Each structure stands twice: as C-alpha cells, then as structure tokens.
Amino acid sequence: QVQLAESGGGLAQPGGSLRLSCAPSGTMFGRLGIGWYRQAAGKQREVVARIFPDDNIKYADSVQGRFTISRDNAAQNLVYLKMNNLKPEDPAVYYCHHLGTLTWGQGTQVTVSS
C-alpha cells in the first residue's frame, strides 16, 4: 500500500513562490497518478492539479499559468507542485492524493501574507 507525505508548505508573500513535494512510500507498481488538492478554512476541498500515469496534466482554472505540477526526473513518483505568483486566495492546507484510491497525505499548510 502506498503512503504519501507532503512537505514544503510555509509562509510566502503575495506574488511569491513555494514548492510543495509529495513523496510516496510503500509498494508501488509503475507510475502513480498524483493529485494536489487544497482546503481553505470553512471551504470544501478542491482539486488544484493532477498528473496522471501517462503524464497527462490538468489544472484548476484558478491556478492555470501560475502553478506547475511535475515529476522528479530520477524518482518519478516524487511529485512537485511549484506555486508562483501566490495570491490571497491560495492559502489552504494542501494535500496530495493517489488518484483512484483512498490514499491521501497529511497535508501541508500554505500561508500567503505580507
């Protein structure tokens, strides 16, 4: 079974950048489909970006052009979310998810403040 661990959250200024990492562990077969989701206080969890096993990528409209989901070149199930031009609406707990399963990471907090 796969477990996921996020890292890289923290505080950034508006317009700043952060890079989140989603590191899987456990038994894996081939490339995983990994999604990044976020949940702001008082709101429902929403999808941010997904990378599928065939490397097809989809973004939420709200982050298109600002966020980039990618795989590590060496460890291709290590997935990053590079967040540029952070906005006041981006703060949330960010979770990674093994697509098609019930497996989620524990989440990492992203705060945007000057």
C-alpha positions as a Markdown table, in Angstrom:
| # | Residue | x | y | z |
|---|---|---|---|---|
| 1 | Gln | 0.0 | 0.0 | 0.0 |
| 2 | Val | 1.2 | 3.5 | -0.8 |
| 3 | Gln | 1.6 | 6.2 | 1.8 |
| 4 | Leu | 2.1 | 9.9 | 0.9 |
| 5 | Ala | 3.9 | 12.6 | 2.7 |
| 6 | Glu | 3.8 | 16.3 | 1.7 |
| 7 | Ser | 6.4 | 18.9 | 2.5 |
| 8 | Gly | 7.3 | 22.4 | 1.5 |
| 9 | Gly | 4.5 | 24.4 | 2.8 |
| 10 | Gly | 5.0 | 27.6 | 4.8 |
| 11 | Leu | 4.7 | 31.4 | 4.5 |
| 12 | Ala | 5.1 | 33.3 | 1.3 |
| 13 | Gln | 4.4 | 36.9 | 0.4 |
| 14 | Pro | 1.8 | 37.8 | -2.2 |
| 15 | Gly | 3.4 | 37.3 | -5.6 |
| 16 | Gly | 5.9 | 34.9 | -4.1 |
| 17 | Ser | 6.6 | 31.2 | -4.7 |
| 18 | Leu | 6.6 | 27.9 | -2.9 |
| 19 | Arg | 7.3 | 24.4 | -4.0 |
| 20 | Leu | 5.5 | 21.5 | -2.4 |
| 21 | Ser | 6.7 | 17.9 | -2.6 |
| 22 | Cys | 4.6 | 14.7 | -2.4 |
| 23 | Ala | 6.8 | 11.7 | -1.6 |
| 24 | Pro | 5.2 | 8.3 | -1.8 |
| 25 | Ser | 6.4 | 5.3 | 0.1 |
| 26 | Gly | 5.4 | 1.6 | 0.2 |
| 27 | Thr | 4.8 | -0.8 | -2.6 |
| 28 | Met | 4.3 | 0.8 | -5.9 |
| 29 | Phe | 3.9 | -0.5 | -9.4 |
| 30 | Gly | 4.8 | 1.8 | -12.2 |
| 31 | Arg | 3.9 | 5.5 | -12.3 |
| 32 | Leu | 1.3 | 6.8 | -9.9 |
| 33 | Gly | -1.4 | 9.3 | -10.7 |
| 34 | Ile | -1.0 | 12.1 | -8.2 |
| 35 | Gly | -3.3 | 15.0 | -7.5 |
| 36 | Trp | -2.8 | 18.1 | -5.4 |
| 37 | Tyr | -5.9 | 19.4 | -3.6 |
| 38 | Arg | -6.4 | 22.2 | -1.2 |
| 39 | Gln | -8.8 | 23.0 | 1.6 |
| 40 | Ala | -9.2 | 26.5 | 2.9 |
| 41 | Ala | -10.8 | 27.2 | 6.3 |
| 42 | Gly | -14.5 | 26.8 | 6.0 |
| 43 | Lys | -14.5 | 25.6 | 2.5 |
| 44 | Gln | -14.6 | 22.3 | 0.7 |
| 45 | Arg | -11.6 | 20.5 | -0.6 |
| 46 | Glu | -10.9 | 21.3 | -4.2 |
| 47 | Val | -8.6 | 20.0 | -6.9 |
| 48 | Val | -5.6 | 22.1 | -7.8 |
| 49 | Ala | -3.6 | 20.0 | -10.3 |
| 50 | Arg | -3.3 | 16.4 | -11.3 |
| 51 | Ile | -0.7 | 14.4 | -13.1 |
| 52 | Phe | -1.8 | 11.0 | -14.5 |
| 53 | Pro | 0.2 | 7.9 | -15.0 |
| 54 | Asp | 0.6 | 8.8 | -18.7 |
| 55 | Asp | 1.8 | 12.3 | -17.7 |
| 56 | Asn | -1.3 | 14.0 | -18.8 |
| 57 | Ile | -1.8 | 17.1 | -16.7 |
| 58 | Lys | -4.8 | 19.0 | -15.7 |
| 59 | Tyr | -5.1 | 22.3 | -13.7 |
| 60 | Ala | -7.9 | 24.1 | -12.0 |
| 61 | Asp | -8.7 | 27.3 | -13.8 |
| 62 | Ser | -7.8 | 29.3 | -10.7 |
| 63 | Val | -4.1 | 28.2 | -10.8 |
| 64 | Gln | -3.6 | 27.7 | -14.6 |
| 65 | Gly | -0.5 | 29.6 | -15.6 |
| 66 | Arg | 0.7 | 30.1 | -12.0 |
| 67 | Phe | 1.2 | 26.5 | -10.7 |
| 68 | Thr | 3.1 | 23.7 | -12.2 |
| 69 | Ile | 2.8 | 20.0 | -11.3 |
| 70 | Ser | 5.8 | 17.8 | -12.3 |
| 71 | Arg | 7.6 | 14.6 | -11.6 |
| 72 | Asp | 11.1 | 14.3 | -10.3 |
| 73 | Asn | 13.4 | 13.2 | -13.1 |
| 74 | Ala | 15.1 | 10.5 | -11.0 |
| 75 | Ala | 12.2 | 9.4 | -8.7 |
| 76 | Gln | 9.2 | 9.7 | -11.0 |
| 77 | Asn | 6.7 | 9.1 | -8.3 |
| 78 | Leu | 8.0 | 12.1 | -6.4 |
| 79 | Val | 5.7 | 14.8 | -7.5 |
| 80 | Tyr | 6.1 | 18.6 | -7.0 |
| 81 | Leu | 3.7 | 21.5 | -7.1 |
| 82 | Lys | 5.5 | 24.7 | -7.9 |
| 83 | Met | 3.4 | 27.7 | -7.0 |
| 84 | Asn | 4.3 | 31.0 | -8.4 |
| 85 | Asn | 2.6 | 34.4 | -8.1 |
| 86 | Leu | 0.8 | 33.4 | -4.9 |
| 87 | Lys | -2.4 | 35.2 | -4.3 |
| 88 | Pro | -4.6 | 35.9 | -1.2 |
| 89 | Glu | -7.0 | 33.2 | -2.3 |
| 90 | Asp | -4.3 | 30.5 | -2.3 |
| 91 | Pro | -3.8 | 29.9 | 1.4 |
| 92 | Ala | -5.0 | 26.5 | 2.4 |
| 93 | Val | -3.9 | 23.1 | 3.6 |
| 94 | Tyr | -2.6 | 21.4 | 0.5 |
| 95 | Tyr | -2.9 | 17.6 | 0.2 |
| 96 | Cys | -1.6 | 15.1 | -2.3 |
| 97 | His | -3.7 | 12.2 | -3.3 |
| 98 | His | -3.0 | 8.9 | -5.0 |
| 99 | Leu | -5.6 | 9.2 | -7.8 |
| 100 | Gly | -8.2 | 6.4 | -7.9 |
| 101 | Thr | -7.5 | 5.3 | -4.3 |
| 102 | Leu | -8.4 | 6.4 | -0.8 |
| 103 | Thr | -4.8 | 7.4 | -0.1 |
| 104 | Trp | -4.1 | 11.0 | 1.0 |
| 105 | Gly | -1.2 | 12.7 | 2.6 |
| 106 | Gln | -1.5 | 14.5 | 5.9 |
| 107 | Gly | -1.4 | 17.9 | 4.3 |
| 108 | Thr | 0.9 | 20.9 | 4.5 |
| 109 | Gln | -0.2 | 24.5 | 5.3 |
| 110 | Val | 0.4 | 27.3 | 2.8 |
| 111 | Thr | 0.0 | 30.8 | 4.1 |
| 112 | Val | 0.2 | 34.0 | 2.0 |
| 113 | Ser | 0.8 | 37.2 | 3.8 |
| 114 | Ser | 2.8 | 40.4 | 3.6 |
